Amino acid sequence: MLAVKLDHDDHRPVFRQIADEVRRSIAVGVLKPEDSLPAVRELAKQLKVNANTVQHAYRTLELEGAVFVRRGLGTFIAALPRESRARQGTVARQIAERMLREGYRHGLLASDLIAALQEIAPRR
């Protein structure tokens, strides 16, 4: 199930935040190929944003090949091509950069953040 939380202090446009959350959910395995995304109007209502904003996010993901549309049925997660590993690395770097900026704002060092991640990350 897709859980999107918007950050109104984030400099990224709302449609980009939505798309990034979908990508993150795919990367961590919350969303798998053939899973359906919430309907545009349903997600827009949940997030209290304009439906065009959600549609823009979905269209962006469709152009990237991350999702596909079945007319009349909805938007679904696409099978992950081999290139998605490189994309996951890019997304991971973007998240890490945001985490470092936020940590630095609060007086934390990179080593503090790494220790916290290791503490809370599930052991595999």
FITOR-632150 format. One record per atom (N, C-alpha, C): residue number from 1; residue in one letter; atom name; x, y, z. Coordinates in pm, whole numbers. Atoms other than C-alpha are relative to their C-alpha. Layout:
<rec NUM a CA <X Y Z>>
...
% end
This chain:
<rec 1 m N <84 -119 0>>
<rec 1 m CA <0 0 0>>
<rec 1 m C <88 124 0>>
<rec 2 l N <-76 -123 13>>
<rec 2 l CA <128 342 -94>>
<rec 2 l C <-34 96 112>>
<rec 3 a N <18 -100 -105>>
<rec 3 a CA <180 584 192>>
<rec 3 a C <83 122 -38>>
<rec 4 v N <-68 -122 42>>
<rec 4 v CA <263 936 78>>
<rec 4 v C <-18 104 108>>
<rec 5 k N <5 -110 -96>>
<rec 5 k CA <351 1208 324>>
<rec 5 k C <69 119 -65>>
<rec 6 l N <-57 -121 60>>
<rec 6 l CA <403 1555 183>>
<rec 6 l C <68 84 106>>
<rec 7 d N <-74 -89 -89>>
<rec 7 d CA <656 1788 339>>
<rec 7 d C <-12 141 -57>>
<rec 8 h N <24 -135 51>>
<rec 8 h CA <542 2147 298>>
<rec 8 h C <123 89 11>>
<rec 9 d N <-126 -75 -8>>
<rec 9 d CA <892 2269 392>>
<rec 9 d C <99 -43 -107>>
<rec 10 d N <-88 52 105>>
<rec 10 d CA <1045 2068 108>>
<rec 10 d C <-6 94 -120>>
<rec 11 h N <-7 -90 115>>
<rec 11 h CA <1161 2276 -187>>
<rec 11 h C <-49 -65 -129>>
<rec 12 r N <45 70 120>>
<rec 12 r CA <1055 2009 -438>>
<rec 12 r C <-149 25 -23>>
<rec 13 p N <143 -14 29>>
<rec 13 p CA <722 2056 -617>>
<rec 13 p C <-76 -121 54>>
<rec 14 v N <82 106 -58>>
<rec 14 v CA <438 1847 -476>>
<rec 14 v C <-6 -122 -92>>
<rec 15 f N <7 114 90>>
<rec 15 f CA <410 1633 -790>>
<rec 15 f C <128 -82 7>>
<rec 16 r N <-129 70 -9>>
<rec 16 r CA <781 1548 -756>>
<rec 16 r C <8 -79 130>>
<rec 17 q N <0 72 -128>>
<rec 17 q CA <738 1454 -389>>
<rec 17 q C <-83 -128 -12>>
<rec 18 i N <84 118 18>>
<rec 18 i CA <456 1218 -487>>
<rec 18 i C <73 -106 -84>>
<rec 19 a N <-73 94 87>>
<rec 19 a CA <659 1062 -769>>
<rec 19 a C <117 -64 75>>
<rec 20 d N <-113 54 -76>>
<rec 20 d CA <961 1024 -540>>
<rec 20 d C <-45 -102 103>>
<rec 21 e N <52 96 -97>>
<rec 21 e CA <749 849 -277>>
<rec 21 e C <-40 -131 -67>>
<rec 22 v N <33 122 74>>
<rec 22 v CA <620 604 -538>>
<rec 22 v C <129 -74 -34>>
<rec 23 r N <-129 63 33>>
<rec 23 r CA <979 540 -655>>
<rec 23 r C <61 -67 124>>
<rec 24 r N <-55 55 -124>>
<rec 24 r CA <1089 488 -294>>
<rec 24 r C <-73 -127 39>>
<rec 25 s N <80 118 -35>>
<rec 25 s CA <805 245 -232>>
<rec 25 s C <32 -118 -91>>
<rec 26 i N <-42 106 93>>
<rec 26 i CA <908 49 -541>>
<rec 26 i C <138 -52 40>>
<rec 27 a N <-138 38 -32>>
<rec 27 a CA <1275 52 -440>>
<rec 27 a C <9 -87 125>>
<rec 28 v N <-7 77 -125>>
<rec 28 v CA <1210 -85 -91>>
<rec 28 v C <-92 -121 -1>>
<rec 29 g N <82 119 13>>
<rec 29 g CA <964 -345 -215>>
<rec 29 g C <-140 9 57>>
<rec 30 v N <137 -18 -48>>
<rec 30 v CA <646 -199 -68>>
<rec 30 v C <-97 -16 -118>>
<rec 31 l N <78 15 123>>
<rec 31 l CA <509 -175 -422>>
<rec 31 l C <74 -94 -94>>
<rec 32 k N <-60 99 88>>
<rec 32 k CA <571 -464 -659>>
<rec 32 k C <-67 8 -138>>
<rec 33 p N <60 -2 133>>
<rec 33 p CA <510 -512 -1032>>
<rec 33 p C <-144 -51 2>>
<rec 34 e N <144 28 14>>
<rec 34 e CA <138 -522 -1118>>
<rec 34 e C <-85 52 116>>
<rec 35 d N <79 -64 -106>>
<rec 35 d CA <37 -353 -787>>
<rec 35 d C <-64 125 -57>>
<rec 36 s N <68 -120 49>>
<rec 36 s CA <-214 -76 -845>>
<rec 36 s C <27 118 93>>
<rec 37 l N <-11 -124 -76>>
<rec 37 l CA <-171 283 -736>>
<rec 37 l C <-141 50 29>>
<rec 38 p N <133 -57 -26>>
<rec 38 p CA <-459 472 -577>>
<rec 38 p C <-47 82 -119>>
<rec 39 a N <56 -83 107>>
<rec 39 a CA <-691 644 -821>>
<rec 39 a C <45 145 21>>
<rec 40 v N <-47 -138 -6>>
<rec 40 v CA <-585 1000 -901>>
<rec 40 v C <-84 83 97>>
<rec 41 r N <88 -81 -86>>
<rec 41 r CA <-887 1158 -733>>
<rec 41 r C <8 -45 146>>
<rec 42 e N <-9 54 -136>>
<rec 42 e CA <-858 929 -430>>
<rec 42 e C <127 51 71>>
<rec 43 l N <-125 -46 -60>>
<rec 43 l CA <-492 1019 -368>>
<rec 43 l C <-2 152 17>>
<rec 44 a N <9 -146 -10>>
<rec 44 a CA <-558 1388 -437>>
<rec 44 a C <-83 40 122>>
<rec 45 k N <85 -29 -116>>
<rec 45 k CA <-836 1387 -178>>
<rec 45 k C <74 -30 130>>
<rec 46 q N <-76 40 -118>>
<rec 46 q CA <-618 1203 74>>
<rec 46 q C <110 101 34>>
<rec 47 l N <-111 -93 -21>>
<rec 47 l CA <-328 1447 26>>
<rec 47 l C <-45 146 5>>
<rec 48 k N <55 -136 5>>
<rec 48 k CA <-555 1751 -6>>
<rec 48 k C <76 88 -101>>
<rec 49 v N <-63 -73 110>>
<rec 49 v CA <-401 1854 -337>>
<rec 49 v C <-91 -10 -122>>
<rec 50 n N <76 2 124>>
<rec 50 n CA <-539 1920 -683>>
<rec 50 n C <26 -132 -73>>
<rec 51 a N <-14 127 73>>
<rec 51 a CA <-603 1605 -889>>
<rec 51 a C <101 12 -114>>
<rec 52 n N <-98 -20 107>>
<rec 52 n CA <-391 1757 -1169>>
<rec 52 n C <143 -22 50>>
<rec 53 t N <-132 20 -59>>
<rec 53 t CA <-91 1745 -933>>
<rec 53 t C <33 -149 5>>
<rec 54 v N <-21 145 -6>>
<rec 54 v CA <-132 1371 -877>>
<rec 54 v C <13 -55 -142>>
<rec 55 q N <-7 45 139>>
<rec 55 q CA <-195 1320 -1249>>
<rec 55 q C <137 30 -59>>
<rec 56 h N <-133 -38 47>>
<rec 56 h CA <131 1504 -1324>>
<rec 56 h C <104 -99 53>>
<rec 57 a N <-94 97 -59>>
<rec 57 a CA <320 1273 -1084>>
<rec 57 a C <-13 -135 -70>>
<rec 58 y N <22 129 65>>
<rec 58 y CA <163 962 -1239>>
<rec 58 y C <52 3 -144>>
<rec 59 r N <-47 -12 139>>
<rec 59 r CA <238 1087 -1592>>
<rec 59 r C <153 -2 -4>>
<rec 60 t N <-146 1 -8>>
<rec 60 t CA <601 1153 -1494>>
<rec 60 t C <52 -142 19>>
<rec 61 l N <-40 139 -25>>
<rec 61 l CA <630 798 -1360>>
<rec 61 l C <-25 -88 -122>>
<rec 62 e N <31 78 120>>
<rec 62 e CA <466 660 -1673>>
<rec 62 e C <105 25 -108>>
<rec 63 l N <-103 -33 101>>
<rec 63 l CA <714 843 -1899>>
<rec 63 l C <134 -64 35>>
<rec 64 e N <-123 65 -44>>
<rec 64 e CA <998 695 -1692>>
<rec 64 e C <-7 -152 -15>>
<rec 65 g N <18 144 10>>
<rec 65 g CA <852 347 -1734>>
<rec 65 g C <-19 -69 135>>
<rec 66 a N <19 58 -134>>
<rec 66 a CA <795 298 -1360>>
<rec 66 a C <-142 -53 19>>
<rec 67 v N <140 44 -9>>
<rec 67 v CA <418 261 -1404>>
<rec 67 v C <-58 -7 -140>>
<rec 68 f N <73 3 127>>
<rec 68 f CA <173 185 -1681>>
<rec 68 f C <-148 14 31>>
<rec 69 v N <143 -24 -17>>
<rec 69 v CA <-193 268 -1733>>
<rec 69 v C <-77 -105 -79>>
<rec 70 r N <97 86 68>>
<rec 70 r CA <-467 20 -1816>>
<rec 70 r C <-129 81 -5>>
<rec 71 r N <117 -86 17>>
<rec 71 r CA <-751 226 -1957>>
<rec 71 r C <-121 -59 72>>
<rec 72 g N <119 40 -71>>
<rec 72 g CA <-1051 209 -1732>>
<rec 72 g C <27 -81 126>>
<rec 73 l N <-34 82 -117>>
<rec 73 l CA <-866 4 -1468>>
<rec 73 l C <91 71 99>>
<rec 74 g N <-86 -74 -91>>
<rec 74 g CA <-603 239 -1327>>
<rec 74 g C <146 -3 -40>>
<rec 75 t N <-144 -10 20>>
<rec 75 t CA <-230 286 -1291>>
<rec 75 t C <67 -109 83>>
<rec 76 f N <-64 115 -61>>
<rec 76 f CA <-4 -8 -1210>>
<rec 76 f C <151 11 -5>>
<rec 77 i N <-147 2 -4>>
<rec 77 i CA <360 -66 -1118>>
<rec 77 i C <50 -90 -112>>
<rec 78 a N <-58 75 111>>
<rec 78 a CA <565 -180 -1416>>
<rec 78 a C <107 -97 52>>
<rec 79 a N <-110 90 -32>>
<rec 79 a CA <811 -468 -1411>>
<rec 79 a C <129 81 -4>>
<rec 80 l N <-122 -80 -10>>
<rec 80 l CA <1151 -333 -1312>>
<rec 80 l C <106 -46 -100>>
<rec 81 p N <-110 35 91>>
<rec 81 p CA <1409 -325 -1591>>
<rec 81 p C <133 3 75>>
<rec 82 r N <-133 4 -63>>
<rec 82 r CA <1778 -379 -1516>>
<rec 82 r C <51 139 35>>
<rec 83 e N <-48 -136 -25>>
<rec 83 e CA <1839 -4 -1535>>
<rec 83 e C <-54 57 131>>
<rec 84 s N <60 -54 -121>>
<rec 84 s CA <1623 43 -1226>>
<rec 84 s C <99 -2 116>>
<rec 85 r N <-103 4 -105>>
<rec 85 r CA <1923 -54 -1008>>
<rec 85 r C <77 132 2>>
<rec 86 a N <-71 -128 7>>
<rec 86 a CA <2106 257 -1132>>
<rec 86 a C <-90 111 51>>
<rec 87 r N <96 -100 -45>>
<rec 87 r CA <1793 462 -1069>>
<rec 87 r C <-14 -4 152>>
<rec 88 q N <9 13 -144>>
<rec 88 q CA <1769 323 -716>>
<rec 88 q C <120 66 67>>
<rec 89 g N <-119 -63 -54>>
<rec 89 g CA <2126 437 -655>>
<rec 89 g C <-13 152 -2>>
<rec 90 t N <22 -144 11>>
<rec 90 t CA <2033 785 -775>>
<rec 90 t C <-98 48 107>>
<rec 91 v N <100 -36 -101>>
<rec 91 v CA <1727 796 -550>>
<rec 91 v C <62 -7 140>>
<rec 92 a N <-65 14 -130>>
<rec 92 a CA <1932 671 -255>>
<rec 92 a C <93 119 28>>
<rec 93 r N <-90 -115 -16>>
<rec 93 r CA <2188 948 -312>>
<rec 93 r C <-78 127 31>>
<rec 94 q N <83 -119 -23>>
<rec 94 q CA <1915 1214 -328>>
<rec 94 q C <-56 0 143>>
<rec 95 i N <52 9 -136>>
<rec 95 i CA <1763 1090 -3>>
<rec 95 i C <110 26 101>>
<rec 96 a N <-113 -20 -90>>
<rec 96 a CA <2104 1079 164>>
<rec 96 a C <40 147 6>>
<rec 97 e N <-35 -142 2>>
<rec 97 e CA <2178 1435 54>>
<rec 97 e C <-99 83 81>>
<rec 98 r N <100 -72 -79>>
<rec 98 r CA <1849 1559 200>>
<rec 98 r C <17 -27 148>>
<rec 99 m N <-19 37 -140>>
<rec 99 m CA <1916 1369 521>>
<rec 99 m C <121 74 58>>
<rec 100 l N <-118 -72 -48>>
<rec 100 l CA <2264 1523 551>>
<rec 100 l C <-29 149 21>>
<rec 101 r N <32 -143 -16>>
<rec 101 r CA <2134 1876 491>>
<rec 101 r C <-83 23 126>>
<rec 102 e N <86 -14 -117>>
<rec 102 e CA <1864 1829 754>>
<rec 102 e C <79 -27 129>>
<rec 103 g N <-83 31 -116>>
<rec 103 g CA <2109 1670 997>>
<rec 103 g C <94 115 35>>
<rec 104 y N <-92 -112 -24>>
<rec 104 y CA <2362 1952 954>>
<rec 104 y C <-73 119 59>>
<rec 105 r N <81 -110 -55>>
<rec 105 r CA <2084 2203 1021>>
<rec 105 r C <-24 -15 149>>
<rec 106 h N <24 29 -141>>
<rec 106 h CA <2036 2033 1357>>
<rec 106 h C <129 -31 76>>
<rec 107 g N <-129 16 -68>>
<rec 107 g CA <2407 2015 1438>>
<rec 107 g C <52 -143 5>>
<rec 108 l N <-45 140 0>>
<rec 108 l CA <2452 1645 1358>>
<rec 108 l C <110 -20 -103>>
<rec 109 l N <-105 39 94>>
<rec 109 l CA <2752 1489 1187>>
<rec 109 l C <-50 -119 -83>>
<rec 110 a N <35 114 83>>
<rec 110 a CA <2735 1232 909>>
<rec 110 a C <9 -130 81>>
<rec 111 s N <-17 121 -81>>
<rec 111 s CA <2861 971 1156>>
<rec 111 s C <-119 -20 95>>
<rec 112 d N <119 11 -85>>
<rec 112 d CA <2564 1049 1386>>
<rec 112 d C <-117 -60 -78>>
<rec 113 l N <110 48 84>>
<rec 113 l CA <2321 987 1102>>
<rec 113 l C <21 -146 -40>>
<rec 114 i N <-31 139 36>>
<rec 114 i CA <2497 667 994>>
<rec 114 i C <-30 -92 117>>
<rec 115 a N <25 81 -119>>
<rec 115 a CA <2484 534 1350>>
<rec 115 a C <-150 -17 24>>
<rec 116 a N <146 8 -19>>
<rec 116 a CA <2112 616 1374>>
<rec 116 a C <-63 -92 -103>>
<rec 117 l N <53 89 104>>
<rec 117 l CA <2041 443 1041>>
<rec 117 l C <30 -146 30>>
<rec 118 q N <-36 138 -32>>
<rec 118 q CA <2229 133 1147>>
<rec 118 q C <-80 -52 118>>
<rec 119 e N <78 39 -116>>
<rec 119 e CA <2038 129 1473>>
<rec 119 e C <-145 -34 -35>>
<rec 120 i N <142 20 30>>
<rec 120 i CA <1693 151 1317>>
<rec 120 i C <-26 -90 -120>>
<rec 121 a N <19 81 121>>
<rec 121 a CA <1750 -43 993>>
<rec 121 a C <-26 -146 38>>
<rec 122 p N <25 141 -29>>
<rec 122 p CA <1609 -396 987>>
<rec 122 p C <125 -82 -34>>
<rec 123 r N <-115 89 21>>
<rec 123 r CA <1877 -661 1014>>
<rec 123 r C <-40 -110 -99>>
<rec 124 r N <30 106 100>>
<rec 124 r CA <1888 -896 712>>
<rec 124 r C <114 -95 -9>>
% end
